[in-house]
Structures are given as C-alpha cells and as structure tokens.
Amino acid sequence: MINPIEILGLVAAILTTAAFLPQVYKTWKTKSADSLSVSMLFIFVTGVLCWLIYGFLIHSIPIILANLVTAISGFLLLYFKYRYKN
C-alpha cells in the first residue's frame, strides 16, 4: 500500500509540474519568448536541479519525477528564449 504522504507528494508534483507546461507550450506555439526573463529562468532551473538532486539523495519518487519534468521544461524555455530571439 502506498503511503498517504507519498500520495500527497505525487499530487503536489503533478500539479506544480502541470502548471508550468502551458508556458512551455505557449512559447513553442507563438515562437516568442520575449516576456520571459533569462535571469528568472536561470534561477528557476538552478533551483529545480537542486530539488532534483535532493530527491535522489532522499530517494523520493515524487520529488524526482516532478523536478525532472520541470527541469526539462525549464531547459526548453531557455532554449526557446535564445532560439526565438528577434
């Protein structure tokens, strides 16, 4: 049986990760990343990578999965920021 705390972690991971995906999709579809701050993206991705490492260190599947997907999304936004530069 799954621990209720792990279920809460999985729900939180799904919601916080899913909240970030519309921005990635919108940036990809519009081919515009003008409104995104490079500083914010670097700080955000650095924080997400720290969470990912932390998740591995404590063997937490919810933290690992959420931050792996979010890190990929963050790197995509950084890529889009430079790819779609005017």
C-alpha positions as semicolon CSV with decimal commas, in nm:
position;residue;x (nm);y (nm);z (nm)
1;M;0,000;0,000;0,000
2;I;0,122;0,347;-0,088
3;N;0,191;0,582;0,199
4;P;-0,066;0,869;0,211
5;I;0,221;1,117;0,244
6;E;0,368;0,984;-0,083
7;I;0,026;1,025;-0,248
8;L;0,016;1,388;-0,132
9;G;0,368;1,434;-0,272
10;L;0,264;1,284;-0,605
11;V;-0,043;1,510;-0,627
12;A;0,171;1,815;-0,545
13;A;0,430;1,705;-0,804
14;I;0,166;1,661;-1,075
15;L;0,001;1,996;-1,005
16;T;0,318;2,206;-0,983
17;T;0,469;2,041;-1,290
18;A;0,147;2,068;-1,490
19;A;0,119;2,438;-1,401
20;F;0,448;2,504;-1,580
21;L;0,367;2,317;-1,903
22;P;0,122;2,573;-2,054
23;Q;0,403;2,832;-2,060
24;V;0,629;2,592;-2,248
25;Y;0,351;2,512;-2,495
26;K;0,258;2,878;-2,547
27;T;0,620;2,977;-2,606
28;W;0,666;2,693;-2,853
29;K;0,343;2,771;-3,042
30;T;0,391;3,150;-3,060
31;K;0,766;3,124;-3,122
32;S;0,805;3,417;-2,884
33;A;0,986;3,422;-2,552
34;D;1,017;3,798;-2,523
35;S;0,821;3,814;-2,199
36;L;1,041;3,555;-2,026
37;S;1,322;3,677;-1,803
38;V;1,653;3,497;-1,860
39;S;1,756;3,569;-1,500
40;M;1,436;3,415;-1,368
41;L;1,481;3,109;-1,589
42;F;1,842;3,052;-1,476
43;I;1,750;3,090;-1,109
44;F;1,444;2,868;-1,155
45;V;1,633;2,591;-1,339
46;T;1,913;2,602;-1,081
47;G;1,659;2,562;-0,801
48;V;1,483;2,278;-0,981
49;L;1,816;2,098;-1,035
50;C;1,888;2,134;-0,662
51;W;1,547;1,982;-0,584
52;L;1,618;1,701;-0,829
53;I;1,949;1,619;-0,661
54;Y;1,779;1,639;-0,323
55;G;1,511;1,398;-0,444
56;F;1,776;1,147;-0,550
57;L;1,959;1,184;-0,218
58;I;1,647;1,112;-0,014
59;H;1,506;0,859;-0,266
60;S;1,178;1,048;-0,314
61;I;0,999;0,947;-0,634
62;P;0,754;1,245;-0,627
63;I;1,038;1,497;-0,593
64;I;1,249;1,323;-0,859
65;L;0,968;1,295;-1,115
66;A;0,832;1,646;-1,067
67;N;1,169;1,812;-1,084
68;L;1,293;1,601;-1,374
69;V;0,997;1,706;-1,589
70;T;1,017;2,065;-1,465
71;A;1,393;2,080;-1,533
72;I;1,334;1,963;-1,890
73;S;1,062;2,227;-1,926
74;G;1,293;2,495;-1,786
75;F;1,572;2,398;-2,024
76;L;1,322;2,408;-2,312
77;L;1,221;2,761;-2,217
78;L;1,587;2,866;-2,202
79;Y;1,638;2,710;-2,544
80;F;1,329;2,889;-2,679
81;K;1,449;3,217;-2,529
82;Y;1,763;3,201;-2,741
83;R;1,612;3,024;-3,043
84;Y;1,329;3,274;-3,090
85;K;1,538;3,585;-3,025
86;N;1,449;3,872;-3,257
